[in-house]
Amino acid sequence: MNPVQKISYGRTRRRRAHHALTPITVGQDPVSGMPKQHHRAAAESGYVRPGLKVSVPKLGIGAPKKKKTKGNG
């Protein structure tokens, strides 16, 4: 079944104007100085906002870095 009327060029462009992607907003972690997304925990320090730090050792967020040891084998 065909459409009743062709959608105009201007209407198509207005519709597509809302489909554009927005870039990720990146800030700076005040503790480590590394880039950090807003409202997310920093991977190195676990800093989220003043007074709140998150520590998830399983994911390596806010946990101290493990030193690699050389194995004898």
N, CA, C, O and CB atoms as a CASP TS submission, in Angstrom:
PFRMAT TS
TARGET T0000
AUTHOR 0000-0000-0000
METHOD Language model
MODEL 1
PARENT N/A
ATOM      1  N   MET     1       0.846  -1.176   0.000  1.00  0.00           N
ATOM      2  CA  MET     1       0.000   0.000   0.000  1.00  0.00           C
ATOM      3  C   MET     1       0.892   1.240   0.000  1.00  0.00           C
ATOM      4  O   MET     1       1.847   1.320   0.773  1.00  0.00           O
ATOM      5  CB  MET     1      -0.963  -0.002   1.223  1.00  0.00           C
ATOM      6  N   ASN     2       0.590   2.183  -0.845  1.00  0.00           N
ATOM      7  CA  ASN     2       1.384   3.390  -0.973  1.00  0.00           C
ATOM      8  C   ASN     2       0.916   4.469  -0.001  1.00  0.00           C
ATOM      9  O   ASN     2      -0.255   4.496   0.376  1.00  0.00           O
ATOM     10  CB  ASN     2       1.323   3.906  -2.399  1.00  0.00           C
ATOM     11  N   PRO     3       1.830   5.369   0.411  1.00  0.00           N
ATOM     12  CA  PRO     3       1.394   6.473   1.258  1.00  0.00           C
ATOM     13  C   PRO     3       0.477   7.419   0.483  1.00  0.00           C
ATOM     14  O   PRO     3       0.558   7.524  -0.741  1.00  0.00           O
ATOM     15  CB  PRO     3       2.607   7.238   1.809  1.00  0.00           C
ATOM     16  N   VAL     4      -0.398   8.106   1.226  1.00  0.00           N
ATOM     17  CA  VAL     4      -1.356   9.014   0.596  1.00  0.00           C
ATOM     18  C   VAL     4      -0.635  10.206  -0.022  1.00  0.00           C
ATOM     19  O   VAL     4      -0.966  10.633  -1.128  1.00  0.00           O
ATOM     20  CB  VAL     4      -2.400   9.494   1.617  1.00  0.00           C
ATOM     21  N   GLN     5       0.353  10.741   0.696  1.00  0.00           N
ATOM     22  CA  GLN     5       1.062  11.908   0.202  1.00  0.00           C
ATOM     23  C   GLN     5       2.542  11.762   0.549  1.00  0.00           C
ATOM     24  O   GLN     5       2.898  11.226   1.599  1.00  0.00           O
ATOM     25  CB  GLN     5       0.471  13.220   0.801  1.00  0.00           C
ATOM     26  N   LYS     6       3.397  12.250  -0.353  1.00  0.00           N
ATOM     27  CA  LYS     6       4.841  12.194  -0.119  1.00  0.00           C
ATOM     28  C   LYS     6       5.208  13.104   1.047  1.00  0.00           C
ATOM     29  O   LYS     6       4.701  14.221   1.145  1.00  0.00           O
ATOM     30  CB  LYS     6       5.624  12.601  -1.393  1.00  0.00           C
ATOM     31  N   ILE     7       6.094  12.629   1.938  1.00  0.00           N
ATOM     32  CA  ILE     7       6.584  13.459   3.041  1.00  0.00           C
ATOM     33  C   ILE     7       7.579  14.453   2.467  1.00  0.00           C
ATOM     34  O   ILE     7       8.500  14.081   1.740  1.00  0.00           O
ATOM     35  CB  ILE     7       7.240  12.589   4.175  1.00  0.00           C
ATOM     36  N   SER     8       7.384  15.716   2.800  1.00  0.00           N
ATOM     37  CA  SER     8       8.212  16.767   2.231  1.00  0.00           C
ATOM     38  C   SER     8       9.656  16.661   2.721  1.00  0.00           C
ATOM     39  O   SER     8       9.945  16.060   3.755  1.00  0.00           O
ATOM     40  CB  SER     8       7.636  18.137   2.579  1.00  0.00           C
ATOM     41  N   TYR     9      10.547  17.266   1.943  1.00  0.00           N
ATOM     42  CA  TYR     9      11.970  17.273   2.275  1.00  0.00           C
ATOM     43  C   TYR     9      12.199  17.942   3.620  1.00  0.00           C
ATOM     44  O   TYR     9      12.973  17.436   4.432  1.00  0.00           O
ATOM     45  CB  TYR     9      12.779  17.986   1.183  1.00  0.00           C
ATOM     46  N   GLY    10      11.543  19.068   3.875  1.00  0.00           N
ATOM     47  CA  GLY    10      11.726  19.804   5.128  1.00  0.00           C
ATOM     48  C   GLY    10      11.260  19.004   6.334  1.00  0.00           C
ATOM     49  O   GLY    10      11.914  19.014   7.377  1.00  0.00           O
ATOM     50  N   ARG    11      10.137  18.311   6.200  1.00  0.00           N
ATOM     51  CA  ARG    11       9.627  17.495   7.320  1.00  0.00           C
ATOM     52  C   ARG    11      10.579  16.335   7.605  1.00  0.00           C
ATOM     53  O   ARG    11      10.809  15.989   8.764  1.00  0.00           O
ATOM     54  CB  ARG    11       8.201  16.954   7.004  1.00  0.00           C
ATOM     55  N   THR    12      11.129  15.738   6.557  1.00  0.00           N
ATOM     56  CA  THR    12      12.091  14.648   6.740  1.00  0.00           C
ATOM     57  C   THR    12      13.333  15.148   7.458  1.00  0.00           C
ATOM     58  O   THR    12      13.842  14.483   8.360  1.00  0.00           O
ATOM     59  CB  THR    12      12.476  14.029   5.388  1.00  0.00           C
ATOM     60  N   ARG    13      13.824  16.322   7.059  1.00  0.00           N
ATOM     61  CA  ARG    13      15.016  16.887   7.689  1.00  0.00           C
ATOM     62  C   ARG    13      14.760  17.245   9.149  1.00  0.00           C
ATOM     63  O   ARG    13      15.636  17.043   9.990  1.00  0.00           O
ATOM     64  CB  ARG    13      15.482  18.121   6.925  1.00  0.00           C
ATOM     65  N   ARG    14      13.589  17.768   9.466  1.00  0.00           N
ATOM     66  CA  ARG    14      13.258  18.108  10.860  1.00  0.00           C
ATOM     67  C   ARG    14      13.200  16.849  11.720  1.00  0.00           C
ATOM     68  O   ARG    14      13.647  16.858  12.868  1.00  0.00           O
ATOM     69  CB  ARG    14      11.908  18.861  10.933  1.00  0.00           C
ATOM     70  N   ARG    15      12.657  15.778  11.174  1.00  0.00           N
ATOM     71  CA  ARG    15      12.582  14.526  11.920  1.00  0.00           C
ATOM     72  C   ARG    15      13.990  13.981  12.179  1.00  0.00           C
ATOM     73  O   ARG    15      14.293  13.545  13.289  1.00  0.00           O
ATOM     74  CB  ARG    15      11.730  13.485  11.153  1.00  0.00           C
ATOM     75  N   ARG    16      14.828  14.005  11.179  1.00  0.00           N
ATOM     76  CA  ARG    16      16.182  13.466  11.309  1.00  0.00           C
ATOM     77  C   ARG    16      17.067  14.326  12.202  1.00  0.00           C
ATOM     78  O   ARG    16      18.077  13.849  12.721  1.00  0.00           O
ATOM     79  CB  ARG    16      16.818  13.331   9.944  1.00  0.00           C
ATOM     80  N   ALA    17      16.698  15.577  12.382  1.00  0.00           N
ATOM     81  CA  ALA    17      17.489  16.473  13.227  1.00  0.00           C
ATOM     82  C   ALA    17      17.498  15.990  14.671  1.00  0.00           C
ATOM     83  O   ALA    17      18.439  16.284  15.409  1.00  0.00           O
ATOM     84  CB  ALA    17      16.941  17.903  13.153  1.00  0.00           C
ATOM     85  N   HIS    18      16.480  15.262  15.087  1.00  0.00           N
ATOM     86  CA  HIS    18      16.402  14.770  16.460  1.00  0.00           C
ATOM     87  C   HIS    18      17.121  13.436  16.640  1.00  0.00           C
ATOM     88  O   HIS    18      17.216  12.938  17.762  1.00  0.00           O
ATOM     89  CB  HIS    18      14.952  14.628  16.874  1.00  0.00           C
ATOM     90  N   HIS    19      17.619  12.862  15.580  1.00  0.00           N
ATOM     91  CA  HIS    19      18.272  11.559  15.653  1.00  0.00           C
ATOM     92  C   HIS    19      19.778  11.662  15.846  1.00  0.00           C
ATOM     93  O   HIS    19      20.459  10.640  15.933  1.00  0.00           O
ATOM     94  CB  HIS    19      17.979  10.772  14.408  1.00  0.00           C
ATOM     95  N   ALA    20      20.305  12.872  15.913  1.00  0.00           N
ATOM     96  CA  ALA    20      21.750  13.053  16.035  1.00  0.00           C
ATOM     97  C   ALA    20      22.238  12.566  17.391  1.00  0.00           C
ATOM     98  O   ALA    20      21.538  12.709  18.393  1.00  0.00           O
ATOM     99  CB  ALA    20      22.130  14.526  15.833  1.00  0.00           C
ATOM    100  N   LEU    21      23.427  11.996  17.426  1.00  0.00           N
ATOM    101  CA  LEU    21      24.037  11.528  18.663  1.00  0.00           C
ATOM    102  C   LEU    21      24.768  12.682  19.340  1.00  0.00           C
ATOM    103  O   LEU    21      25.355  13.538  18.678  1.00  0.00           O
ATOM    104  CB  LEU    21      25.005  10.351  18.390  1.00  0.00           C
ATOM    105  N   THR    22      24.723  12.689  20.656  1.00  0.00           N
ATOM    106  CA  THR    22      25.433  13.720  21.411  1.00  0.00           C
ATOM    107  C   THR    22      26.724  13.116  21.977  1.00  0.00           C
ATOM    108  O   THR    22      26.725  11.955  22.385  1.00  0.00           O
ATOM    109  CB  THR    22      24.534  14.298  22.558  1.00  0.00           C
ATOM    110  N   PRO    23      27.807  13.873  22.008  1.00  0.00           N
ATOM    111  CA  PRO    23      29.059  13.324  22.543  1.00  0.00           C
ATOM    112  C   PRO    23      28.975  13.126  24.060  1.00  0.00           C
ATOM    113  O   PRO    23      28.175  13.772  24.735  1.00  0.00           O
ATOM    114  CB  PRO    23      30.239  14.253  22.198  1.00  0.00           C
ATOM    115  N   ILE    24      29.806  12.231  24.581  1.00  0.00           N
ATOM    116  CA  ILE    24      29.861  11.955  26.008  1.00  0.00           C
ATOM    117  C   ILE    24      30.517  13.135  26.713  1.00  0.00           C
ATOM    118  O   ILE    24      31.559  13.625  26.278  1.00  0.00           O
ATOM    119  CB  ILE    24      30.633  10.638  26.294  1.00  0.00           C
ATOM    120  N   THR    25      29.904  13.587  27.801  1.00  0.00           N
ATOM    121  CA  THR    25      30.460  14.682  28.578  1.00  0.00           C
ATOM    122  C   THR    25      31.528  14.122  29.510  1.00  0.00           C
ATOM    123  O   THR    25      31.249  13.248  30.331  1.00  0.00           O
ATOM    124  CB  THR    25      29.349  15.426  29.378  1.00  0.00           C
ATOM    125  N   VAL    26      32.736  14.622  29.382  1.00  0.00           N
ATOM    126  CA  VAL    26      33.854  14.111  30.165  1.00  0.00           C
ATOM    127  C   VAL    26      34.396  15.232  31.040  1.00  0.00           C
ATOM    128  O   VAL    26      34.622  16.349  30.575  1.00  0.00           O
ATOM    129  CB  VAL    26      34.967  13.537  29.246  1.00  0.00           C
ATOM    130  N   GLY    27      34.599  14.916  32.311  1.00  0.00           N
ATOM    131  CA  GLY    27      35.188  15.863  33.244  1.00  0.00           C
ATOM    132  C   GLY    27      36.524  15.333  33.742  1.00  0.00           C
ATOM    133  O   GLY    27      37.057  14.363  33.203  1.00  0.00           O
ATOM    134  N   GLN    28      37.049  15.961  34.751  1.00  0.00           N
ATOM    135  CA  GLN    28      38.333  15.540  35.304  1.00  0.00           C
ATOM    136  C   GLN    28      38.139  15.098  36.738  1.00  0.00           C
ATOM    137  O   GLN    28      37.495  15.790  37.527  1.00  0.00           O
ATOM    138  CB  GLN    28      39.377  16.675  35.220  1.00  0.00           C
ATOM    139  N   ASP    29      38.696  13.946  37.075  1.00  0.00           N
ATOM    140  CA  ASP    29      38.646  13.434  38.437  1.00  0.00           C
ATOM    141  C   ASP    29      39.560  14.289  39.306  1.00  0.00           C
ATOM    142  O   ASP    29      40.760  14.357  39.036  1.00  0.00           O
ATOM    143  CB  ASP    29      39.061  11.930  38.491  1.00  0.00           C
ATOM    144  N   PRO    30      39.032  14.948  40.347  1.00  0.00           N
ATOM    145  CA  PRO    30      39.877  15.824  41.155  1.00  0.00           C
ATOM    146  C   PRO    30      40.915  15.081  41.989  1.00  0.00           C
ATOM    147  O   PRO    30      41.907  15.680  42.406  1.00  0.00           O
ATOM    148  CB  PRO    30      39.020  16.644  42.057  1.00  0.00           C
ATOM    149  N   VAL    31      40.709  13.803  42.238  1.00  0.00           N
ATOM    150  CA  VAL    31      41.652  13.036  43.056  1.00  0.00           C
ATOM    151  C   VAL    31      42.848  12.577  42.225  1.00  0.00           C
ATOM    152  O   VAL    31      43.996  12.829  42.590  1.00  0.00           O
ATOM    153  CB  VAL    31      40.952  11.822  43.687  1.00  0.00           C
ATOM    154  N   SER    32      42.575  11.899  41.098  1.00  0.00           N
ATOM    155  CA  SER    32      43.667  11.349  40.302  1.00  0.00           C
ATOM    156  C   SER    32      44.013  12.205  39.085  1.00  0.00           C
ATOM    157  O   SER    32      45.092  12.053  38.512  1.00  0.00           O
ATOM    158  CB  SER    32      43.313   9.959  39.852  1.00  0.00           C
ATOM    159  N   GLY    33      43.114  13.101  38.685  1.00  0.00           N
ATOM    160  CA  GLY    33      43.377  13.944  37.533  1.00  0.00           C
ATOM    161  C   GLY    33      43.083  13.272  36.206  1.00  0.00           C
ATOM    162  O   GLY    33      43.345  13.858  35.156  1.00  0.00           O
ATOM    163  N   MET    34      42.546  12.059  36.220  1.00  0.00           N
ATOM    164  CA  MET    34      42.235  11.329  34.994  1.00  0.00           C
ATOM    165  C   MET    34      40.845  11.716  34.500  1.00  0.00           C
ATOM    166  O   MET    34      40.035  12.208  35.287  1.00  0.00           O
ATOM    167  CB  MET    34      42.325   9.801  35.225  1.00  0.00           C
ATOM    168  N   PRO    35      40.545  11.505  33.207  1.00  0.00           N
ATOM    169  CA  PRO    35      39.211  11.804  32.690  1.00  0.00           C
ATOM    170  C   PRO    35      38.160  10.908  33.341  1.00  0.00           C
ATOM    171  O   PRO    35      38.421   9.741  33.637  1.00  0.00           O
ATOM    172  CB  PRO    35      39.177  11.636  31.166  1.00  0.00           C
ATOM    173  N   LYS    36      36.969  11.469  33.560  1.00  0.00           N
ATOM    174  CA  LYS    36      35.894  10.740  34.230  1.00  0.00           C
ATOM    175  C   LYS    36      34.566  11.228  33.676  1.00  0.00           C
ATOM    176  O   LYS    36      34.382  12.429  33.476  1.00  0.00           O
ATOM    177  CB  LYS    36      35.956  10.926  35.779  1.00  0.00           C
ATOM    178  N   GLN    37      33.630  10.303  33.422  1.00  0.00           N
ATOM    179  CA  GLN    37      32.292  10.692  32.993  1.00  0.00           C
ATOM    180  C   GLN    37      31.529  11.275  34.168  1.00  0.00           C
ATOM    181  O   GLN    37      31.732  10.867  35.311  1.00  0.00           O
ATOM    182  CB  GLN    37      31.533   9.491  32.396  1.00  0.00           C
ATOM    183  N   HIS    38      30.645  12.236  33.886  1.00  0.00           N
ATOM    184  CA  HIS    38      29.818  12.820  34.924  1.00  0.00           C
ATOM    185  C   HIS    38      28.889  11.754  35.503  1.00  0.00           C
ATOM    186  O   HIS    38      28.386  10.901  34.772  1.00  0.00           O
ATOM    187  CB  HIS    38      29.009  14.010  34.372  1.00  0.00           C
ATOM    188  N   HIS    39      28.665  11.804  36.799  1.00  0.00           N
ATOM    189  CA  HIS    39      27.770  10.894  37.522  1.00  0.00           C
ATOM    190  C   HIS    39      28.224   9.441  37.446  1.00  0.00           C
ATOM    191  O   HIS    39      27.404   8.529  37.557  1.00  0.00           O
ATOM    192  CB  HIS    39      26.363  11.011  36.975  1.00  0.00           C
ATOM    193  N   ARG    40      29.522   9.219  37.256  1.00  0.00           N
ATOM    194  CA  ARG    40      30.080   7.864  37.243  1.00  0.00           C
ATOM    195  C   ARG    40      31.272   7.831  38.187  1.00  0.00           C
ATOM    196  O   ARG    40      31.902   8.857  38.447  1.00  0.00           O
ATOM    197  CB  ARG    40      30.498   7.429  35.795  1.00  0.00           C
ATOM    198  N   ALA    41      31.572   6.652  38.694  1.00  0.00           N
ATOM    199  CA  ALA    41      32.721   6.501  39.579  1.00  0.00           C
ATOM    200  C   ALA    41      33.996   6.432  38.741  1.00  0.00           C
ATOM    201  O   ALA    41      34.025   5.792  37.690  1.00  0.00           O
ATOM    202  CB  ALA    41      32.574   5.234  40.469  1.00  0.00           C
ATOM    203  N   ALA    42      35.042   7.093  39.214  1.00  0.00           N
ATOM    204  CA  ALA    42      36.333   7.044  38.530  1.00  0.00           C
ATOM    205  C   ALA    42      36.965   5.682  38.779  1.00  0.00           C
ATOM    206  O   ALA    42      36.914   5.168  39.896  1.00  0.00           O
ATOM    207  CB  ALA    42      37.274   8.191  39.014  1.00  0.00           C
ATOM    208  N   ALA    43      37.558   5.097  37.749  1.00  0.00           N
ATOM    209  CA  ALA    43      38.117   3.749  37.861  1.00  0.00           C
ATOM    210  C   ALA    43      39.331   3.711  38.786  1.00  0.00           C
ATOM    211  O   ALA    43      39.513   2.736  39.515  1.00  0.00           O
ATOM    212  CB  ALA    43      38.502   3.226  36.485  1.00  0.00           C
ATOM    213  N   GLU    44      40.161   4.751  38.771  1.00  0.00           N
ATOM    214  CA  GLU    44      41.387   4.726  39.556  1.00  0.00           C
ATOM    215  C   GLU    44      41.125   4.968  41.038  1.00  0.00           C
ATOM    216  O   GLU    44      41.627   4.235  41.890  1.00  0.00           O
ATOM    217  CB  GLU    44      42.357   5.759  39.031  1.00  0.00           C
ATOM    218  N   SER    45      40.334   6.003  41.343  1.00  0.00           N
ATOM    219  CA  SER    45      40.183   6.402  42.739  1.00  0.00           C
ATOM    220  C   SER    45      38.829   6.046  43.331  1.00  0.00           C
ATOM    221  O   SER    45      38.689   6.042  44.554  1.00  0.00           O
ATOM    222  CB  SER    45      40.401   7.871  42.865  1.00  0.00           C
ATOM    223  N   GLY    46      37.826   5.746  42.514  1.00  0.00           N
ATOM    224  CA  GLY    46      36.494   5.456  43.020  1.00  0.00           C
ATOM    225  C   GLY    46      35.710   6.695  43.380  1.00  0.00           C
ATOM    226  O   GLY    46      34.640   6.593  43.979  1.00  0.00           O
ATOM    227  N   TYR    47      36.227   7.886  43.023  1.00  0.00           N
ATOM    228  CA  TYR    47      35.581   9.156  43.361  1.00  0.00           C
ATOM    229  C   TYR    47      34.306   9.319  42.541  1.00  0.00           C
ATOM    230  O   TYR    47      34.317   9.119  41.326  1.00  0.00           O
ATOM    231  CB  TYR    47      36.543  10.348  43.114  1.00  0.00           C
ATOM    232  N   VAL    48      33.204   9.683  43.205  1.00  0.00           N
ATOM    233  CA  VAL    48      31.948   9.973  42.528  1.00  0.00           C
ATOM    234  C   VAL    48      31.613  11.451  42.696  1.00  0.00           C
ATOM    235  O   VAL    48      31.392  12.159  41.714  1.00  0.00           O
ATOM    236  CB  VAL    48      30.804   9.083  43.077  1.00  0.00           C
ATOM    237  N   ARG    49      31.575  11.911  43.938  1.00  0.00           N
ATOM    238  CA  ARG    49      31.302  13.308  44.253  1.00  0.00           C
ATOM    239  C   ARG    49      31.917  13.591  45.617  1.00  0.00           C
ATOM    240  O   ARG    49      32.325  12.650  46.299  1.00  0.00           O
ATOM    241  CB  ARG    49      29.756  13.620  44.241  1.00  0.00           C
ATOM    242  N   PRO    50      32.000  14.842  46.041  1.00  0.00           N
ATOM    243  CA  PRO    50      32.590  15.118  47.346  1.00  0.00           C
ATOM    244  C   PRO    50      31.867  14.365  48.455  1.00  0.00           C
ATOM    245  O   PRO    50      30.648  14.474  48.592  1.00  0.00           O
ATOM    246  CB  PRO    50      32.566  16.613  47.631  1.00  0.00           C
ATOM    247  N   GLY    51      32.601  13.615  49.230  1.00  0.00           N
ATOM    248  CA  GLY    51      32.039  12.854  50.332  1.00  0.00           C
ATOM    249  C   GLY    51      31.611  11.452  49.958  1.00  0.00           C
ATOM    250  O   GLY    51      31.143  10.714  50.825  1.00  0.00           O
ATOM    251  N   LEU    52      31.753  11.050  48.697  1.00  0.00           N
ATOM    252  CA  LEU    52      31.342   9.698  48.295  1.00  0.00           C
ATOM    253  C   LEU    52      32.424   9.066  47.434  1.00  0.00           C
ATOM    254  O   LEU    52      32.761   9.572  46.364  1.00  0.00           O
ATOM    255  CB  LEU    52      29.994   9.731  47.529  1.00  0.00           C
ATOM    256  N   LYS    53      32.957   7.963  47.911  1.00  0.00           N
ATOM    257  CA  LYS    53      33.914   7.168  47.159  1.00  0.00           C
ATOM    258  C   LYS    53      33.391   5.745  47.119  1.00  0.00           C
ATOM    259  O   LYS    53      32.863   5.250  48.116  1.00  0.00           O
ATOM    260  CB  LYS    53      35.347   7.234  47.788  1.00  0.00           C
ATOM    261  N   VAL    54      33.529   5.088  45.990  1.00  0.00           N
ATOM    262  CA  VAL    54      33.047   3.735  45.795  1.00  0.00           C
ATOM    263  C   VAL    54      34.249   2.825  45.626  1.00  0.00           C
ATOM    264  O   VAL    54      35.229   3.187  44.974  1.00  0.00           O
ATOM    265  CB  VAL    54      32.093   3.643  44.573  1.00  0.00           C
ATOM    266  N   SER    55      34.167   1.635  46.219  1.00  0.00           N
ATOM    267  CA  SER    55      35.239   0.661  46.066  1.00  0.00           C
ATOM    268  C   SER    55      34.632  -0.680  45.660  1.00  0.00           C
ATOM    269  O   SER    55      33.876  -1.290  46.417  1.00  0.00           O
ATOM    270  CB  SER    55      36.066   0.525  47.381  1.00  0.00           C
ATOM    271  N   VAL    56      34.978  -1.128  44.449  1.00  0.00           N
ATOM    272  CA  VAL    56      34.538  -2.432  43.946  1.00  0.00           C
ATOM    273  C   VAL    56      35.795  -3.180  43.500  1.00  0.00           C
ATOM    274  O   VAL    56      36.201  -3.064  42.344  1.00  0.00           O
ATOM    275  CB  VAL    56      33.488  -2.285  42.754  1.00  0.00           C
ATOM    276  N   PRO    57      36.413  -3.942  44.400  1.00  0.00           N
ATOM    277  CA  PRO    57      37.668  -4.616  44.046  1.00  0.00           C
ATOM    278  C   PRO    57      37.538  -5.575  42.871  1.00  0.00           C
ATOM    279  O   PRO    57      38.475  -5.720  42.085  1.00  0.00           O
ATOM    280  CB  PRO    57      38.187  -5.365  45.233  1.00  0.00           C
ATOM    281  N   LYS    58      36.384  -6.234  42.742  1.00  0.00           N
ATOM    282  CA  LYS    58      36.194  -7.195  41.659  1.00  0.00           C
ATOM    283  C   LYS    58      36.305  -6.527  40.291  1.00  0.00           C
ATOM    284  O   LYS    58      36.803  -7.136  39.343  1.00  0.00           O
ATOM    285  CB  LYS    58      34.838  -7.880  41.796  1.00  0.00           C
ATOM    286  N   LEU    59      35.846  -5.284  40.182  1.00  0.00           N
ATOM    287  CA  LEU    59      35.921  -4.550  38.926  1.00  0.00           C
ATOM    288  C   LEU    59      37.138  -3.640  38.848  1.00  0.00           C
ATOM    289  O   LEU    59      37.400  -3.040  37.806  1.00  0.00           O
ATOM    290  CB  LEU    59      34.673  -3.737  38.735  1.00  0.00           C
ATOM    291  N   GLY    60      37.879  -3.536  39.943  1.00  0.00           N
ATOM    292  CA  GLY    60      39.072  -2.695  39.964  1.00  0.00           C
ATOM    293  C   GLY    60      38.764  -1.217  40.133  1.00  0.00           C
ATOM    294  O   GLY    60      39.586  -0.369  39.783  1.00  0.00           O
ATOM    295  N   ILE    61      37.588  -0.898  40.667  1.00  0.00           N
ATOM    296  CA  ILE    61      37.207   0.502  40.867  1.00  0.00           C
ATOM    297  C   ILE    61      37.566   0.917  42.285  1.00  0.00           C
ATOM    298  O   ILE    61      37.054   0.350  43.251  1.00  0.00           O
ATOM    299  CB  ILE    61      35.689   0.716  40.598  1.00  0.00           C
ATOM    300  N   GLY    62      38.420   1.879  42.410  1.00  0.00           N
ATOM    301  CA  GLY    62      38.792   2.410  43.710  1.00  0.00           C
ATOM    302  C   GLY    62      39.661   1.486  44.536  1.00  0.00           C
ATOM    303  O   GLY    62      39.972   1.801  45.685  1.00  0.00           O
ATOM    304  N   ALA    63      40.057   0.365  43.989  1.00  0.00           N
ATOM    305  CA  ALA    63      40.896  -0.586  44.713  1.00  0.00           C
ATOM    306  C   ALA    63      42.359  -0.311  44.383  1.00  0.00           C
ATOM    307  O   ALA    63      42.674   0.127  43.277  1.00  0.00           O
ATOM    308  CB  ALA    63      40.515  -2.052  44.358  1.00  0.00           C
ATOM    309  N   PRO    64      43.244  -0.564  45.326  1.00  0.00           N
ATOM    310  CA  PRO    64      44.670  -0.368  45.014  1.00  0.00           C
ATOM    311  C   PRO    64      45.110  -1.355  43.938  1.00  0.00           C
ATOM    312  O   PRO    64      44.653  -2.497  43.894  1.00  0.00           O
ATOM    313  CB  PRO    64      45.545  -0.538  46.287  1.00  0.00           C
ATOM    314  N   LYS    65      46.000  -0.892  43.079  1.00  0.00           N
ATOM    315  CA  LYS    65      46.491  -1.716  41.982  1.00  0.00           C
ATOM    316  C   LYS    65      47.337  -2.873  42.542  1.00  0.00           C
ATOM    317  O   LYS    65      48.171  -2.679  43.427  1.00  0.00           O
ATOM    318  CB  LYS    65      47.321  -0.858  40.981  1.00  0.00           C
ATOM    319  N   LYS    66      47.102  -4.069  42.007  1.00  0.00           N
ATOM    320  CA  LYS    66      47.876  -5.228  42.408  1.00  0.00           C
ATOM    321  C   LYS    66      49.187  -5.225  41.666  1.00  0.00           C
ATOM    322  O   LYS    66      49.226  -4.976  40.461  1.00  0.00           O
ATOM    323  CB  LYS    66      47.107  -6.528  42.151  1.00  0.00           C
ATOM    324  N   LYS    67      50.254  -5.499  42.372  1.00  0.00           N
ATOM    325  CA  LYS    67      51.562  -5.569  41.750  1.00  0.00           C
ATOM    326  C   LYS    67      51.737  -6.947  41.134  1.00  0.00           C
ATOM    327  O   LYS    67      51.435  -7.966  41.755  1.00  0.00           O
ATOM    328  CB  LYS    67      52.684  -5.270  42.773  1.00  0.00           C
ATOM    329  N   LYS    68      52.228  -6.960  39.911  1.00  0.00           N
ATOM    330  CA  LYS    68      52.463  -8.224  39.227  1.00  0.00           C
ATOM    331  C   LYS    68      53.747  -8.839  39.767  1.00  0.00           C
ATOM    332  O   LYS    68      54.774  -8.169  39.874  1.00  0.00           O
ATOM    333  CB  LYS    68      52.545  -8.023  37.685  1.00  0.00           C
ATOM    334  N   THR    69      53.676 -10.109  40.103  1.00  0.00           N
ATOM    335  CA  THR    69      54.868 -10.822  40.572  1.00  0.00           C
ATOM    336  C   THR    69      55.307 -11.804  39.518  1.00  0.00           C
ATOM    337  O   THR    69      54.490 -12.424  38.837  1.00  0.00           O
ATOM    338  CB  THR    69      54.600 -11.547  41.907  1.00  0.00           C
ATOM    339  N   LYS    70      56.591 -11.933  39.395  1.00  0.00           N
ATOM    340  CA  LYS    70      57.131 -12.862  38.419  1.00  0.00           C
ATOM    341  C   LYS    70      57.113 -14.267  39.002  1.00  0.00           C
ATOM    342  O   LYS    70      57.617 -14.501  40.101  1.00  0.00           O
ATOM    343  CB  LYS    70      58.564 -12.457  38.001  1.00  0.00           C
ATOM    344  N   GLY    71      56.537 -15.183  38.270  1.00  0.00           N
ATOM    345  CA  GLY    71      56.465 -16.566  38.722  1.00  0.00           C
ATOM    346  C   GLY    71      57.744 -17.319  38.397  1.00  0.00           C
ATOM    347  O   GLY    71      58.482 -16.946  37.485  1.00  0.00           O
ATOM    348  N   ASN    72      57.995 -18.364  39.138  1.00  0.00           N
ATOM    349  CA  ASN    72      59.203 -19.191  38.897  1.00  0.00           C
ATOM    350  C   ASN    72      58.820 -20.402  38.060  1.00  0.00           C
ATOM    351  O   ASN    72      59.004 -21.537  38.500  1.00  0.00           O
ATOM    352  CB  ASN    72      59.863 -19.649  40.249  1.00  0.00           C
ATOM    353  N   GLY    73      58.298 -20.185  36.879  1.00  0.00           N
ATOM    354  CA  GLY    73      57.969 -21.346  36.086  1.00  0.00           C
ATOM    355  C   GLY    73      57.364 -21.093  34.810  1.00  0.00           C
ATOM    356  O   GLY    73      57.055 -22.032  34.076  1.00  0.00           O
TER
END
